[in-house]
Amino acid sequence: MKTLIKNAWILTMDQALSTYPQGMLMMEDDQITYVGDYDALLAEDADEVIDAMGGLLIPGMVNTHAHVSMIPFRSLGDDCPDRLRRYLFPLEIECMNASLVYEAARYGILEMQRSGVTTFLDMYYFEEEVARACDEMQMRGVLGETVINFPTCDCEEAYGGLDYSENFIRNWKSHELVTPIIAPHATNTNDASALKAAHEIAKTYDTLISMHVAEMDYEMKEFRENYNMTPVEYLDSIGVLSDRLVAAHCIHVNEHDMKLMAARGTSVAHCVGSNMKAGKGISPIKEMVQHGITVGLGTDGPSSGNTLDLFTQMKTTVYAQKTHYKDRSLFKAEEILKLATIEGAKVLKMDEKIGSLEVGKKADLVLIETNSVNMFPIYDPYSAIVYSANASNVDSVWINGVRVLKEKQSIFNQQEIKEALMQEMKIFKQRAIERSKEL
């Protein structure tokens, strides 16, 4: 089927940052076949014509780090010190199961689609269930089972995620939308042998490895005292720092770390909302980009940053960087939108397929309406998206050529998805309330 979108202000996010103020895009099934100025002759060949009415058409946004099934934790203990060990780890062991992960993944995917995210990297448990949710909801997911040094809700032994991951990768390797990876939890929750084993699995199956790196103060102290190295230097010393690694957070990296990361081709998932909410610090992405490190934006889990949308991350990223460096001109709006689209695709090694609107790429598109009060006037479309727009301005979303959001209405039943999640959350919610009283 040939679908034409006309009267769109197209921001391609290609290498030249080509724009078409009165542009037209044609897609055939799951692939983009034309991007440019209006072509009447070509338009006659369309099976379906969609009038964008001056809306902004951009590539689908890429969330490079999330724990999507942690929806049940949202708003729980937000201001609590050491929330990870006081709430998250215990409740995961006690309450998370396959059904809850699946229902929470569906809800989180719905939230991302409604905010223009068409691809996400996920790290959690029961990743088979997250993959199933992606398959059913037409979502592009890069999914990794957590590997960690203690028993979890889906593995009875420490590091059980290694065996789980290998089976998971084999099962989903050839899927159109799901890309299976492996995801050690962090540098300080995996020993060297587990990290090496995870990296070998990534090499064997030619996939990515992702983990939290240089995020915590105590992580930095531990590596300094035990190894006289930073976490990045440690990963390099054991052969895990490579172009397969997507390092999340990287708040506490230094000049030498960044040189190593650039030399090894390691990319970074920048999670500014989560980092700032926890008071962990501002990641030096200005220097990372200057060193040639590929950086994308991530939301982290919906409990860490309370949202799965990248509009929030774009605003917060640019505000944090300008404030930290006291430079209003730092990171122009188009550079921030690149982090949310093509640079994110590069982080996930998917830029030949997604991340920009170019002929031959997959039809992952987002139409942002410009009729709402917050979207007038527009002098610079990039600034309008980064500084003015929010998730509610997303009008339509296509993933792999399928229109999953049309005129702000999802093709999936939001109420049914919410009710199913609420049903699965009953025990979790009760235990969360009890734990709040205990602490």
C-alpha positions in Angstrom: 0.0 0.0 0.0 1.3 3.5 -0.9 0.6 6.2 1.6 1.2 9.9 0.9 1.6 12.6 3.6 1.4 16.1 2.2 1.5 19.6 3.5 4.0 18.7 6.2 7.0 20.7 7.4 9.5 17.8 7.1 12.6 17.7 9.2 14.5 14.7 7.8 17.4 14.6 10.3 19.6 13.4 7.5 23.3 14.3 7.4 22.5 17.7 5.7 19.5 18.3 8.0 17.4 18.8 4.9 14.0 20.4 5.5 10.9 20.8 3.4 8.5 23.5 4.7 5.7 22.3 2.4 7.0 18.8 2.0 5.6 15.4 1.0 6.6 11.9 2.1 5.5 8.7 0.4 5.8 5.3 2.0 5.1 1.9 0.5 4.2 -0.7 3.1 7.1 -0.4 5.6 9.5 1.7 3.6 10.0 5.4 2.7 10.0 5.8 -1.1 10.0 9.6 -1.4 10.9 12.6 0.7 10.9 16.1 -0.7 8.8 18.9 -2.2 5.3 18.2 -3.4 5.2 16.1 -6.6 1.7 16.1 -8.1 2.6 13.3 -10.6 3.9 11.1 -7.8 0.9 11.9 -5.6 -1.5 10.5 -8.2 0.0 7.0 -7.5 -1.0 7.0 -3.8 -3.6 4.7 -2.3 -4.1 6.9 0.7 -3.5 10.6 1.1 -3.0 12.2 4.5 -3.1 16.0 4.9 -0.6 17.0 7.7 -2.1 20.5 7.7 1.3 22.2 8.3 2.3 19.8 11.1 6.0 18.9 11.7 7.0 15.5 10.4 10.1 14.0 12.0 11.6 10.5 12.4 10.4 8.3 15.2 12.2 9.1 18.4 14.6 6.6 19.9 14.7 5.9 23.7 18.2 4.5 24.3 17.7 3.3 27.9 14.5 2.2 29.7 13.1 -0.3 32.1 9.6 -0.1 30.6 7.9 -2.7 32.9 8.7 -0.7 36.0 5.4 1.3 35.5 4.1 -0.1 38.8 6.8 1.7 40.7 6.0 5.1 39.3 5.4 7.7 42.1 6.6 5.2 44.8 9.2 6.6 47.2 10.2 9.3 44.8 12.0 11.4 47.5 13.3 8.4 49.5 17.1 8.0 49.9 18.5 4.8 48.6 15.2 3.9 46.9 16.9 1.3 44.8 17.6 -1.0 47.8 14.7 0.0 50.0 11.9 -0.3 47.5 12.9 -1.5 44.0 15.1 -4.6 44.6 12.9 -6.0 47.4 9.6 -5.4 45.5 10.9 -6.9 42.4 11.8 -10.1 44.2 8.5 -10.2 46.1 6.0 -9.2 43.4 7.3 -9.0 39.8 6.2 -12.0 37.7 5.8 -12.7 34.0 2.2 -11.5 33.8 2.9 -8.2 35.5 6.0 -7.5 33.3 3.9 -8.2 30.2 1.0 -5.9 31.2 3.3 -3.1 32.4 5.2 -3.4 29.1 2.0 -2.9 27.2 1.1 0.2 29.2 4.6 1.6 28.8 4.7 0.9 25.1 1.4 2.7 24.7 2.8 5.7 26.6 5.9 5.8 24.4 3.9 5.5 21.2 1.6 8.4 22.3 4.7 10.6 22.8 6.4 9.8 19.5 8.9 7.1 20.6 9.0 4.3 18.1 12.1 2.5 19.3 13.4 1.8 22.8 16.2 -0.1 24.5 15.0 -2.0 27.5 16.8 -3.7 30.4 14.6 -5.8 32.8 13.4 -9.2 33.7 11.1 -11.7 31.9 12.2 -10.0 28.6 10.4 -12.7 26.7 7.2 -10.9 27.9 8.4 -7.5 26.8 9.2 -9.0 23.4 5.7 -10.4 23.2 4.3 -7.0 24.1 6.4 -5.4 21.3 5.3 -8.0 18.8 1.6 -7.4 19.6 1.8 -3.6 19.7 3.9 -3.0 16.6 6.8 -1.5 18.7 10.4 -1.6 17.8 12.3 -2.9 20.8 16.0 -3.6 21.6 15.6 -5.8 24.6 18.0 -7.2 27.1 17.5 -9.5 30.1 19.2 -8.2 33.2 22.3 -10.1 34.4 23.0 -9.4 38.1 24.9 -11.0 41.1 21.9 -12.2 43.1 18.7 -14.3 42.5 16.0 -12.3 40.8 12.2 -12.6 40.2 12.8 -14.8 37.1 16.1 -16.5 37.9 16.8 -18.5 41.1 20.5 -18.2 40.9 22.9 -15.3 40.7 23.8 -14.5 37.1 20.9 -16.6 35.8 20.4 -13.9 33.3 23.3 -15.2 31.3 21.5 -18.5 30.3 18.2 -16.7 29.9 19.8 -14.2 27.6 21.3 -16.8 25.3 18.0 -18.5 24.9 16.2 -15.2 24.5 18.6 -14.0 21.8 18.2 -17.3 19.9 14.4 -17.1 20.0 14.1 -13.5 18.8 17.1 -13.0 16.6 15.2 -12.9 13.3 12.2 -10.8 14.4 11.2 -7.8 12.3 10.7 -5.5 15.3 12.5 -7.1 18.3 16.3 -7.0 18.5 17.5 -9.1 21.5 20.6 -8.1 23.3 22.2 -8.8 26.7 22.2 -6.4 29.6 24.4 -6.8 32.7 22.9 -4.6 35.3 26.0 -2.5 36.2 29.7 -2.5 36.7 29.4 -3.0 40.4 26.7 -5.7 40.3 28.6 -8.1 38.1 32.0 -9.6 38.6 34.6 -9.7 35.8 33.7 -13.3 34.7 30.0 -12.4 34.3 30.8 -9.3 32.3 33.2 -11.2 30.1 30.7 -13.9 29.6 28.0 -11.4 28.7 30.3 -9.7 26.2 31.2 -13.1 24.6 27.4 -13.8 24.2 27.1 -10.4 22.5 30.0 -11.2 20.1 28.7 -14.8 19.4 25.3 -13.5 18.3 26.5 -10.2 16.9 24.3 -8.1 19.1 24.7 -5.3 21.7 25.5 -5.3 25.4 24.1 -2.5 27.6 24.7 -1.7 31.3 24.7 1.1 33.8 28.2 2.7 34.0 29.7 5.4 36.2 26.3 6.3 37.6 26.6 6.0 41.4 29.0 7.7 43.9 29.5 4.5 45.8 30.3 2.7 42.5 33.1 5.2 41.8 34.4 4.8 45.4 34.4 1.0 45.1 36.4 0.9 41.9 38.8 3.5 43.2 39.5 1.6 46.4 39.5 -1.9 45.0 41.1 -1.4 41.6 42.5 2.1 41.6 40.5 2.5 38.3 37.3 4.1 37.2 34.5 1.8 36.1 35.3 2.7 32.4 39.0 1.9 32.9 38.0 -1.4 34.5 35.7 -2.4 31.7 38.5 -1.6 29.2 41.0 -3.7 31.3 38.7 -6.8 31.0 37.9 -6.3 27.3 34.3 -5.3 27.7 34.6 -1.6 26.6 33.8 -2.0 22.9 31.7 -0.7 20.1 29.0 -3.2 21.2 28.6 -1.5 24.5 25.7 1.0 25.2 26.8 2.6 28.5 23.8 4.2 30.4 24.2 7.3 32.5 28.0 7.9 32.5 27.6 10.8 34.9 31.0 10.5 36.6 33.3 10.0 33.6 36.6 11.9 33.3 38.8 13.0 30.3 40.7 9.7 30.2 37.4 7.7 30.3 36.0 9.7 27.4 39.2 9.1 25.3 38.9 5.4 26.0 35.2 5.3 25.1 35.8 7.2 21.9 38.7 4.9 20.9 36.7 1.8 21.6 33.5 3.1 19.9 31.4 2.8 23.0 28.2 4.8 22.9 26.2 6.5 25.7 22.5 6.6 26.7 22.1 10.0 28.5 19.3 9.9 31.1 19.2 13.4 32.3 15.7 13.3 34.0 16.6 10.3 36.1 20.1 11.6 36.9 18.8 15.0 38.1 15.8 13.7 40.0 18.2 11.5 42.0 20.7 14.4 42.5 23.5 12.3 41.0 24.9 15.0 38.8 25.1 16.4 35.2 26.7 14.1 32.7 29.4 15.9 30.6 27.8 15.2 27.2 29.3 18.4 25.8 32.8 16.8 26.2 31.5 13.4 25.1 30.3 14.8 21.8 33.5 16.8 21.3 35.4 13.5 21.8 33.4 11.9 19.1 31.3 9.6 21.4 27.8 8.8 20.0 25.2 10.0 22.5 21.5 9.3 22.6 18.7 10.2 25.0 17.1 7.8 27.4 14.2 8.1 29.9 15.5 5.4 32.3 12.6 3.6 34.0 9.2 5.2 34.6 10.0 5.1 38.3 13.4 6.8 37.9 12.3 9.8 35.8 8.5 9.3 36.0 8.0 9.5 32.3 8.8 7.6 29.1 8.6 10.5 26.7 11.6 12.2 25.1 10.1 15.7 24.9 10.8 16.0 28.6 14.4 14.6 28.1 15.1 17.0 25.3 14.1 20.1 27.3 15.9 18.9 30.5 19.0 17.9 28.6 19.5 21.3 27.0 18.5 23.3 30.1 21.0 21.2 32.2 23.9 21.6 29.8 23.3 25.4 29.3 23.1 25.9 33.1 26.0 23.7 33.9 28.4 25.4 31.4 26.7 28.8 31.8 26.4 29.1 28.0 23.1 30.0 26.4 24.3 29.1 22.9 25.4 25.6 23.9 23.5 22.7 22.1 21.3 24.3 19.4 17.8 22.9 19.1 18.6 20.8 16.0 21.5 19.2 17.9 19.1 18.1 20.7 16.6 16.7 18.2 19.4 14.7 16.6 20.1 13.1 20.0 16.5 12.0 20.2 16.4 10.6 16.6 19.4 9.8 14.4 22.0 9.8 17.1 19.9 7.5 19.2 19.6 5.2 16.1 23.4 5.3 15.9 23.7 4.3 19.5 21.6 1.2 18.8 23.5 0.5 15.5 20.2 0.9 13.6 20.9 4.2 11.7 20.9 2.4 8.4 17.3 1.5 9.0 15.8 4.2 11.3 16.5 7.7 12.8 16.0 9.9 9.7 13.5 10.3 6.9 15.3 9.1 3.8 14.4 6.9 0.9 15.0 3.3 1.7 14.6 3.6 5.4 11.8 2.1 7.5 8.6 4.2 7.8 9.0 5.1 11.5 7.4 8.6 11.5 6.0 11.1 13.9 3.6 14.0 13.0 3.5 16.8 15.5 0.5 19.1 15.2 0.9 22.8 15.2 -2.7 23.9 16.0 -2.5 23.8 19.8 -1.9 27.1 21.7 1.6 26.2 22.7 2.7 25.7 19.1 2.2 29.2 17.8 4.1 31.0 16.4 6.9 28.9 14.8 10.0 30.7 13.6 12.3 27.7 14.0 10.7 24.2 13.8 13.6 22.6 15.8 13.1 25.1 18.6 9.4 24.6 18.5 9.9 20.8 19.0 12.6 21.1 21.7 11.3 24.1 23.7 7.6 24.4 23.0 6.2 21.0 22.2 5.2 18.2 24.6 3.9 14.7 24.2 0.3 15.9 23.9 1.2 17.6 20.5 1.9 14.2 18.9 -0.9 13.7 16.3 0.2 10.5 14.5 2.8 7.8 14.7 3.8 5.2 12.2 6.1 2.2 13.1 7.3 0.1 10.3 4.6 1.7 8.1 1.7 0.9 10.5 -0.1 3.9 11.9 -0.4 3.1 15.6 -1.6 6.6 16.6 -4.1 8.5 14.4 -5.2 12.0 15.3 -4.1 11.4 18.9 -6.0 8.1 19.2 -4.2 4.9 19.6 -5.2 1.8 17.6 -4.9 -0.1 20.9 -7.6 0.0 23.7 -6.0 2.2 26.3 -8.6 1.6 29.0 -8.4 -2.2 28.5 -4.6 -2.1 28.8 -4.8 0.0 32.0 -7.5 -2.2 33.6 -5.4 -5.3 32.8 -2.4 -3.7 34.5 -4.4 -2.6 37.5 -5.6 -6.2 38.0 -2.1 -7.6 37.9 -0.8 -4.8 40.2 -3.1 -5.7 43.2 -0.6 -7.7 45.2 2.2 -5.4 44.2 0.4 -2.2 45.3 -0.6 -3.8 48.6 2.9 -4.8 49.3 4.3 -1.4 48.3 1.9 0.3 50.7 3.0 -2.1 53.5 6.6 -1.5 52.8 6.1 2.3 52.9 4.7 1.9 56.4 7.6 -0.4 57.5 10.3 2.0 56.5 
